[in-house]
Amino acid sequence: MSVQGPQRRLLGSLNSTPPATPPLRLPTNQTGPQCLEVSVPDGLFLSLGLLSVLENVLVVAAIAKNRNLHSPMYYFICCLAVSDLLVSVSNVLEMAVLLLLEAGALAAPATVVQQLDDAIDVLVCGAMVSSLCFLGAIAVDRYISIFYALRYHSIVTLARAWRVISAIWLASVLAGALFIAYDNHVAVLLCLVSFFVAMLVLMVGLYVHMLARACQHARRIARLHKRQRPARQGFSLKGTATLTVLLGIFFLCWGPFFLHLSLMVLCPQHPICGCVFKNFNLFLTLIICNSIVDPL
């Protein structure tokens, strides 16, 4: 398992500049920018990962045991919980193996360690892709339930939901394997960043449209009760707050990681970009935090 200084976890190969460009080295007679590097203690990282595992296991168990929740919407939520669970488990596993190797408590040939590292990285990358896909699938499902309410059960059937779920998992596994196998190619980084941007645009567009429709519906109800202004303002504020929290957490937790990947393409040798690269572990911790927030 590759260890690269303080930035040693998850997709270590993606945390380095492409081999076509030499690593960033400042001349000894120059001073680089003052970098703000946030160190995440190993204990905190492991604790957040275990908390995420516990929360998502509870979500999966609740949906599996309650037959009233056996519907397409909750299957998508369950798959999102499984994706977040895999993200947390793989990160915790990689951290645990690294700590054991550093402490000398685990001895293994270099080839075995490298194979284990590749397997974990494929798992993590695939879980990330599936997590983003299921967030988008949930947004699409909610959109259909609002704008095609009368036809919802004929559009979102169990058979179609299972086909979508199977396609997402298959695509995620293939994407994880391809991204790790060709991690030195700039095209891989561009695909990852483009995928994140596409999911962000999809979610923002759908949820904003849903909020606009909900506010319009609230205004019609207010007219019927002759309480147009209070109802409209109160509902708009609540809806806007909910939407801001939902999309804000998504962007804050995932955005820094994909900013890191973007800068690796745009300015891999620039000193300021190098400051961003030093906080790679913080960006991974934020993704773990998103896995904690999703169940809530």
C-alpha positions in Angstrom: 0.0 0.0 0.0 1.7 3.2 -1.2 2.5 5.7 1.5 3.1 9.2 0.3 4.0 11.3 3.3 1.0 12.7 5.1 -1.2 12.0 2.1 -1.3 8.3 2.2 -4.9 7.2 2.0 -7.4 6.4 -0.6 -6.5 6.6 -4.3 -2.9 7.4 -3.5 -2.1 7.2 -7.2 -4.7 10.0 -7.8 -2.9 12.1 -5.2 0.2 12.5 -7.2 0.9 14.5 -10.4 0.8 12.6 -13.7 4.2 11.0 -14.5 4.6 13.2 -17.5 5.3 16.1 -15.2 8.0 16.2 -12.6 6.9 16.5 -8.9 6.7 19.9 -7.5 10.0 21.0 -5.9 10.7 24.5 -4.8 14.3 25.8 -5.2 16.2 26.0 -2.0 16.8 29.8 -2.4 13.0 30.5 -2.8 10.2 30.4 -0.3 6.9 29.0 -1.3 3.5 30.3 -0.3 2.3 29.8 3.3 0.2 26.7 3.1 -2.7 26.0 5.4 -2.4 22.2 6.0 -5.1 20.7 8.1 -4.0 17.4 9.7 -6.7 14.8 10.4 -5.7 12.5 13.3 -5.8 8.8 12.5 -8.1 8.2 15.5 -10.6 10.8 14.3 -10.6 9.4 10.8 -11.2 5.9 12.1 -14.0 7.1 14.5 -15.8 8.9 11.7 -15.6 5.9 9.5 -16.9 3.6 12.1 -19.8 6.0 12.9 -20.7 6.1 9.2 -20.7 2.3 9.1 -23.0 2.1 12.1 -25.5 4.6 10.7 -25.7 3.1 7.2 -26.0 -0.4 8.6 -29.0 0.8 10.6 -30.6 2.3 7.5 -30.1 -0.9 5.5 -31.5 -3.0 8.3 -34.5 -0.8 8.8 -35.4 -0.9 5.1 -34.8 -4.6 4.9 -37.0 -5.5 7.9 -39.9 -3.1 7.2 -42.0 -4.4 4.4 -43.8 -1.1 4.2 -40.5 0.4 2.9 -40.1 -2.2 0.1 -40.7 0.3 -2.7 -38.4 1.8 -5.4 -37.7 5.0 -3.5 -36.5 3.2 -0.4 -34.5 0.7 -2.5 -32.6 3.7 -4.0 -32.1 5.0 -0.4 -30.9 1.6 0.7 -28.4 1.4 -2.2 -27.2 4.8 -1.3 -26.6 3.6 2.3 -24.8 0.5 0.9 -22.6 2.8 -1.2 -21.8 5.0 1.7 -21.1 1.9 3.8 -18.6 0.7 1.3 -16.9 4.1 1.1 -16.5 4.0 4.9 -15.5 0.4 5.3 -12.8 0.6 2.5 -11.3 3.8 4.0 -11.3 2.3 7.5 -9.8 -1.0 6.2 -7.1 0.8 4.3 -6.2 3.0 7.3 -6.1 0.0 9.6 -3.8 -1.9 7.3 -1.5 1.1 6.9 -1.3 1.5 10.7 -0.6 -2.2 11.2 2.1 -2.1 8.5 3.7 1.0 10.0 3.7 -0.6 13.5 5.2 -3.8 12.2 2.3 -5.8 13.4 1.5 -7.0 9.9 4.1 -8.5 7.6 3.3 -9.2 4.0 5.2 -9.3 0.7 5.2 -6.1 -1.3 3.3 -7.7 -4.2 0.5 -8.8 -1.8 0.3 -5.3 -0.3 0.2 -3.7 -3.7 -2.7 -6.1 -4.8 -4.5 -5.3 -1.6 -4.1 -1.6 -2.2 -5.4 -1.9 -5.8 -8.4 -3.9 -4.6 -9.3 -1.4 -1.9 -8.8 1.6 -4.3 -11.2 -0.1 -6.8 -13.7 -0.6 -4.1 -13.5 3.0 -2.9 -13.6 4.5 -6.3 -16.6 2.3 -7.3 -18.4 3.1 -4.1 -17.9 6.8 -4.7 -19.3 6.6 -8.2 -22.3 4.6 -7.0 -23.0 7.0 -4.2 -23.2 9.9 -6.6 -25.3 7.9 -9.0 -27.8 6.9 -6.3 -28.0 10.5 -5.1 -28.9 11.5 -8.6 -31.4 8.5 -8.9 -33.2 9.6 -5.7 -33.5 13.2 -7.1 -35.0 11.8 -10.4 -37.4 9.6 -8.4 -38.6 12.5 -6.3 -39.0 14.6 -9.4 -41.2 12.0 -11.1 -43.3 11.6 -8.0 -44.0 15.4 -8.0 -44.5 16.2 -11.7 -46.0 12.8 -12.7 -47.8 11.9 -9.5 -50.7 10.1 -11.1 -48.4 8.1 -13.3 -45.6 7.6 -10.8 -46.4 3.9 -10.0 -46.6 3.0 -13.7 -43.4 4.8 -14.5 -41.2 3.8 -11.5 -42.0 0.1 -11.3 -40.1 -2.4 -9.2 -38.8 -4.0 -12.4 -37.4 -0.7 -13.8 -36.0 0.2 -10.4 -34.1 -3.0 -10.2 -32.8 -2.6 -13.7 -31.5 0.9 -12.8 -30.0 -0.3 -9.6 -28.2 -3.2 -11.4 -26.9 -0.8 -14.1 -25.6 1.6 -11.6 -23.7 -1.1 -9.6 -22.3 -2.6 -12.8 -21.2 0.8 -14.1 -19.7 1.7 -10.8 -17.6 -1.5 -10.6 -16.4 -1.1 -14.2 -15.6 2.6 -13.6 -13.7 1.9 -10.4 -11.6 -0.7 -12.2 -10.9 1.5 -15.2 -10.1 4.6 -13.1 -7.6 2.7 -11.0 -6.1 0.8 -14.0 -5.6 4.1 -16.0 -5.1 6.5 -13.1 -2.0 8.1 -14.7 -4.1 9.4 -17.6 -5.4 12.9 -17.5 -8.6 11.7 -19.3 -9.5 9.7 -16.1 -9.3 12.8 -13.9 -11.4 14.7 -16.4 -14.0 12.0 -16.5 -14.3 12.0 -12.7 -14.6 15.7 -12.5 -17.1 15.9 -15.4 -19.2 13.2 -13.7 -19.3 15.2 -10.5 -20.3 18.4 -12.3 -23.0 16.5 -14.2 -24.5 15.1 -10.9 -24.3 18.5 -9.3 -26.1 20.2 -12.2 -28.7 17.4 -12.3 -29.5 17.6 -8.6 -29.6 21.5 -8.6 -31.8 21.6 -11.6 -34.3 19.0 -10.4 -34.5 20.2 -6.8 -34.8 23.9 -7.7 -37.6 23.0 -10.2 -39.3 20.9 -7.5 -39.1 23.8 -5.0 -40.6 26.2 -7.5 -43.5 23.8 -8.1 -44.0 23.4 -4.4 -44.1 27.1 -3.8 -46.5 27.5 -6.7 -48.8 24.9 -5.1 -48.5 26.6 -1.7 -49.6 29.9 -3.3 -52.7 28.3 -4.7 -53.6 26.8 -1.4 -53.0 30.2 0.2 -55.4 31.9 -2.2 -58.1 29.4 -1.3 -57.7 30.2 2.4 -57.2 33.9 1.8 -53.8 33.8 3.6 -51.6 34.2 0.6 -48.7 36.2 2.0 -48.0 34.4 5.3 -48.2 30.9 3.7 -46.2 31.8 0.7 -43.3 33.4 2.7 -43.3 30.6 5.4 -43.2 27.8 2.9 -40.7 29.5 0.6 -38.3 30.0 3.6 -38.6 26.4 4.7 -38.2 25.0 1.3 -35.2 27.2 0.5 -33.6 26.3 3.8 -34.1 22.6 3.1 -32.7 22.9 -0.4 -29.7 24.9 0.7 -28.8 22.4 3.4 -29.3 19.4 1.0 -27.2 20.8 -1.8 -24.8 22.7 0.4 -23.7 19.6 2.3 -23.4 17.7 -1.0 -21.1 20.4 -2.5 -19.1 21.0 0.7 -18.4 17.3 1.2 -17.6 16.3 -2.4 -16.5 19.6 -3.9 -13.0 19.8 -2.3 -12.1 16.3 -3.5 -13.0 17.0 -7.1 -11.3 20.4 -6.9 -8.2 18.5 -5.9 -8.5 16.4 -9.1 -9.2 19.4 -11.2 -6.1 21.2 -10.0 -4.0 18.1 -10.8 -5.0 18.6 -14.4 -4.9 22.4 -14.5 -1.8 23.3 -12.4 0.0 20.2 -11.1 3.3 22.2 -10.6 2.0 25.5 -9.3 2.9 26.2 -5.7 -0.6 27.4 -4.7 -2.1 24.2 -6.1 0.5 22.3 -4.2 -1.0 23.8 -1.0 -4.3 22.3 -1.9 -2.7 18.9 -2.6 -1.4 18.8 1.0 -4.9 18.7 2.4 -5.9 15.5 0.5 -6.7 13.6 3.7 -9.0 16.4 4.8 -11.0 16.0 1.5 -11.3 12.3 2.1 -12.6 13.0 5.7 -15.2 15.3 4.3 -16.5 12.5 2.0 -16.7 10.3 5.1 -18.7 13.1 6.8 -21.1 13.0 3.8 -21.6 9.3 4.5 -22.5 10.2 8.0 -25.0 13.0 7.0 -26.8 11.0 4.3 -28.5 8.6 6.8 -29.6 11.5 8.9 
